[in-house]
Structures are given as C-alpha cells and as structure tokens.
C-alpha cells in the first residue's frame, strides 16, 4: 500500500490524549468484557513494537483498583476476569495496605490487583509507531492541517477521496480519520455528539517507597466523589495523579486552556492526602490533555455512513490509547477489505442508532 499520514502537529505532540509520559494498560477491563479480546491482541502488538523499537515501552507495575464491592469498577473487573480467565487477586483493605503500605484504604472498600497491568511510555510509543510506519514505506506529513475531505463524483475521480490540506488537494482510494478532539469537525454526518473535555494530570514529590522500582503499582480508586487514578514514580517528578471523572467542556480544541487553574488541584490533592498520605502536595509538574467523549463513553470504530471508502475511530473517551495498535490494525482491515476478523462489532455506530 502507498500510505500518507497527516497530522496538524509535530510527532508525539500534546494536543490530544496521547501524551503525559504514561498511560495505564490493563486486561481485566471493567468498562466491558468485550474489550478484553482486543486487549489481548494489543498486548501482543505492544510487545512486538517494543522488540522492533529496541527500547522499553511497557512497565509491568501491576494495577491496584479500589472501590466498593457493589460499585462499577470492582464488579466490572471481576466479571471480565471470570469471562476471559484472567489472573486477578481480590484483596481486603487490610491485605492491600499490607502489600502496598503507601496506600490508606478505608475498611469499607475492597481491592483487586491485576499483576499483568502496567504503564506505557506514551510519547515513546508514538515515536516507535511512527518510525515503524516510515520503515514500512509510509510518508508522514506533520504541521499540515486537514481542512476538509469529500468523495469525488466526476469522471476520472469517481470514488476517490479528496483531502484538502492547505492549498493542496490530495487524492486516495481510502481515507482513515483518527482526529481526536477534531473528529467532530471532520466527521460531520455521524449523527452522534462528540464532546471534548479538559483534563489535568499532576505530578507530586514522593519518597522512594512510591517508585516503580520499589514495586509500587499503578492505581485507580472509585470513590463517592469520583474516580481517581495514577502511577508510581518513574523519575524525579514523583507520583502522577489525575481525576477521570468531572471535567470542563472544551468548545475549541485550539483554544484549550493550558495554564493551571486554581480549581485544578484541590480535588486531586485531597485524594492524595486521604489515600496516599506519604505523597506530598508539592506539585512538581502538570500537563493538560483532552478527552473526546462518545455518548456512552465507548469507542466508535466503523465505516463512515454512506462512504464505505472512509473509516474512522472517534470518541475514545479517555481510555483508548492502550488500544492504538490493535485499533490501527482494525482500521486498516476496514479500509482495505471492508471488514475485519477483530471483534469490534460492539464499537460500531449501529449501537447508537447510526451507521451503515
């Protein structure tokens, strides 16, 4: 195939949800068991990419998930684990704190530990994917903004997809759109709303006990006031923490507020003081990203309505990066073959009352 990749921003940029040093990867997916087969393939592809890249991309730190036994997270984790025979360990609050003394967990909460979970070095992963694409013969054009696309109907170009980039119009037999926060402006006929949300990731100074090298895991807490998650310390910045729930809407992704607001810190710092008391509230760094949310917070991966030569992934809702390799394979299958053997039917537009 002759392949051209177009991105408005330079490689490994910070204008979406694929930056911030780390992203959690896990198999026992509480969101829905149907994601698990895709994750198992994703794990294989990450391992393959790491071997080809020659540098480490994945740290198997394990993941401790904490919440009420009758909440959303723990029952979802256990259901996925049972259905797909995944190795997870149920722990009481006391058992979890005995294994990981850096946490403070109320007695009324429970925990599940997934040893095969861990962290992806996200910018390095992006660079590895792009280098692999170039090595395979792809051309990359960065710093080029796609203004619009359409499908030709005149003699000589019927069925070709035309993409307007600056003063140039490019043509191809197939188009794959993965535009993140810009998806709504390039996929105008989906018939579903894609909302953009502003999220902030924070790093706080922490002792060596919270380091990945000391065995401290990634973590996710489902609490009455929201879901918080984070990572062990990988460098001098310390522990990373963010809130997965609660966010400010973004009207224009180009106008994203990238400065730290006074309202960005109190909730995560309150979470740290209550549940990771050994971590200071001395913030060492922060980063701002955007989630692009689908109506039901599940991905949308499909062919474009009325234009089967155009396929897309959108609305990854803050939990999609770990799937990027396997979704790339699914999108390539859809574009070239019109279908895929990968189990992505549950992510189609049909579930939202749209699609082909």
N, C-alpha and C positions, 0 to 999 in steps of 0.2 A: 504494500500500500504506500502511496505517497501521502504523507501526513504533515499538516501545518498546525502548530499550536499557537494561539494568540492570547496574550494577556496584557491588560492595560498597565500593569505594574511590574517591577523587576522581580526576578526569581526569589522565592521564599519571602514574599512581602507580608505586611501586617494589615492587609485590608480585607480580612475575612475571618475564618475560624481555623486557619492552618498555620498559626504562629504561637509564640508564648513558651517556647522551649520544650514543653512536654504535653502529651495527650495520653489519657488513660486508654488502655486496651484490655478487654475482658471478654470472656466467653459466656459465662452464665448470665445472659442478658435479661435484666428484669423488665425491660420495656416490652419484649415479646419473644417467646421461644423461636419464632420463625427466623429471627436474625441469626441464630446460632450456626446453622449450616454455612451461611455466608462468612461468619467469623472464623470458622474452622479453615475455610479456604483462604481468608485474609491472613491468618497466622502463617500458613504455608508460603504465601506470596511475600510477606514481610521477611521471613527467613531467607527466601531466595534473593530478595533485593539486598539484604544485608550482606550475604555472601558475595554478590556481584559488586557491591559498593566497596567492600573491604574495610568498612568501619562500622562500629557498633551503632545500631539504630534502636534496639529494644532492650530495656532493662526489666527483667522479671522480678519485680519487687514484691509481687503479690498485692492483693487489694482487700482491705478490711471494710466491709459495708455494715453500717449500724443503723438500727431503726426499731420501730415497734414490730412485734411478731405478726400483727394483723395490718401492717401498713401496705404500701405499694412496693417498696424495694425488696425487702427480705422475702416475702412470698413469691415475688416475681423471679428472684434469683434462684430460689429453691425449685420452683416449677420448671425453669429452663434446665437446671442441673438434672432433675429427675428425668425429664423427657429425653435428654440427649446424653445421659450418663456421664456428666461432667464431675470432676473432683472438686467439691467444696466442703467446708467444715463449719458446722454450726457451733457457735460459742455463746455461753452466757456472758454477761457484762464482766463478771469476775474473771472468767477464763481469758477473755480478750485483753483485759488490763494486765493480767499476769504475763501473757505472752508479749504484749506491746505496752510497756509501762508508761510510755509517753502520752497515752490517752487517758482521759477521765470519762467513764461511761456510766450514766445512771442505771440503777438496778432494774428499772422497769423496761429497759431496752435490751435487745439481743443483738447478735452479730453473726455474720457469715464471712469466712475467709476463703478467698479464691487464690490458690498458690500460683496458678499459671498466668494470672493477670500481671500487668505492669505498665510501663511508661514507654511511649515512642518519643524519640528526639525529633520533634515535628519539622523544624526547618531543615535539619539534615536529611530527613526522609524526603522532603520536597526536592531538595537538590539531587538526591540519589535518583528519584524518579525521572527528573528532567535529564540528567546525564544519561540514564538508560535509554530514554527516548531518542536523544541525539545519536547515541551509539548505534541505535537500530535504524537510523536514517531519517528521523523526523527533523523538521525545521521548526525552530522556535522564534517567534517574533514578540518581543516584550516592549513595553512602552507604547503599545498600539491599542487604541480604544475602538472597539466594535460599536458602530453607531446603529446599525440595523441589519437585518437579513430578510431575504424573500426567496421564493422559488420561481424560477423563470418559466415563462409560458410561450415565449416567441420561438419561431422556428430556429433551430440551431442551438438553443439553450433550454428547451423544454425539459423540466425535471431537475435542472441543475440548481443548486443552492448558491445564491449570490450574497456575499457578505461585504458590507461597506465598512472599510477601515480607513479613516481619514479621507484623503482624496482618491483612494484606490478602491476598486470593486474586485473582489476575489471570487472565483467560482470553483465549485467542487461537487462531486456526486453525493456526498454525505456531509452532514453537519452534526457535531456533538456540542451541546451547550451545557457547561457547568460553570455558571456565572456567579454563584454565591449570592451576596446581597444585591447583585444587579440582575438576578434571574427574572424578577417580575417585569423589568423594563424590556427584556429580550424575549420573554415567553408570555406575550400579552393575551393569548387566547386560551389559556389553560382552564379558565373558569373557576379557579380557586385563589384564595388570598394567600400571599406570602408576606408575612410580617417580619420586619427587621428589628432586632433588639440589641441594645448596647450592653455589653458585659465587661467587667473589670477583673483582671487576675492580679493578685498581690503576692509579694514575697516578704517574709519576715525573718529577722535574725533568729537563729535557733542553735541549740547546743549540738555537739557531735552525736548525741543519742538519737537525734531525728534524721540522721543521714541515711541515704540508701545503702551505703557501705556498712552501716551498723545494723542492717536488717529491718529498718523502719519501712512500712508499706505505704503505698498509695491508699487513700481513704475516701469514703463517701458516707455522709450522715443524713438520714431522713429524719427531720425534726418537725415539731408542730409549726414552726415559723418558716420552714423552707428546707431545701436540700443544699448542703454544702459539701464540697469535695476538695481534694488537694493531693499533694505529692510530698515525698520525703525530700530532704535537702540533697541536691546534686552538686552544688557549688557554693561559693561564698554568699550568695543571696539568701540562702536558708530555705525554709519551708515555703511552699507555694500553696495558696488557698484561694477559693473563689466560691461564689454562690451560683448554683444552677437555676434557681427559681427567682422570680422577681426581677424585672428589668425595665429600662426606659425605652420607649419606641424610638426608632430612627426614621426620620422622613426622607433623608437623602444620605446615602452611604458616603458620598464625597464630603459631606459636611459633618461627619461624625465628630462628636466632642471627644478629643483625645487627651485633654487635661484631666487631672484627678479632681473630682468634685468633693465637697465636704460630706456629701451623703454616700460616697462610695465605700467608706471604710468602717463605719460603726458596726454594721451587722457582722461582717467577717471578723472584726476584732473581738466582738462579743462572743462569737462562736469559738475563736481560739482560746479566749480566757476561760470559757466554760469547759471545753472538751480537749484542748491541747495546752494545758496550763504551763508547760515548760517552754513554750514558744513565746518570745517577747512580742510586744506590739510596736517594735522598732521596725518600721517598714523600710526595706532596702531597695525595692523596685516595684513597678506596676506596669501593666500593659492593658490595652483596651482592644476588644475584639467585637465581632458582630455575629449573632445567631440569625439565620434565616429560617423562620418557623413555618411549617405547614399547619393546616387547620387541626390535625390530630397529632402533631409532633412526630409523625413517622415520615421517612423519606418518600419522595416521589421520583420514581425511575421508570421511564416509559418512552414511547414514541410520541411525537408531537401531534395533536389532533389535526387530522386532515392532511398532514405532511409526513408520511412514513419515512422519508429520507432524512428527517431531523429527529434526533433522540436527545434526551436530556436527563440530568439529575438535579433536583432542586429541593429546597425545604429540608435540609439535613438536620435542622433543629438542635444544633449544638452537640450532637453525638455521632457525627458522620465521619470524622477524619480517619478513624481506625479502619474504616471500610474502603478507603480510597483505592487500594489496589484491586480489590475484587469488584467494586463498582466500575472501575475503569474497564475491566475485562467484560463485564456485563454490557456496558455501553458500546464497546467495540463490537460485540456479538450482535446487538440490536441494530447497529448501524450497517454492518456488512451482510448479515444473514437474515435480518428481520425477526430474530428471536434468539433465545439463549437457553442453555440447559441449566444455568444457575437459577436457584429458586427465588426469583424476585417478583413473582406474581402478586404477592401481598403488598408490594410497594407501588402498584400500578395506579393510574388515575381512576380506574373503574371503581375503586373502593370509595372515592369521593364523588361518584356520580358523573364522572367526566371520562374522556379518553376515546380511543378507537374501539 
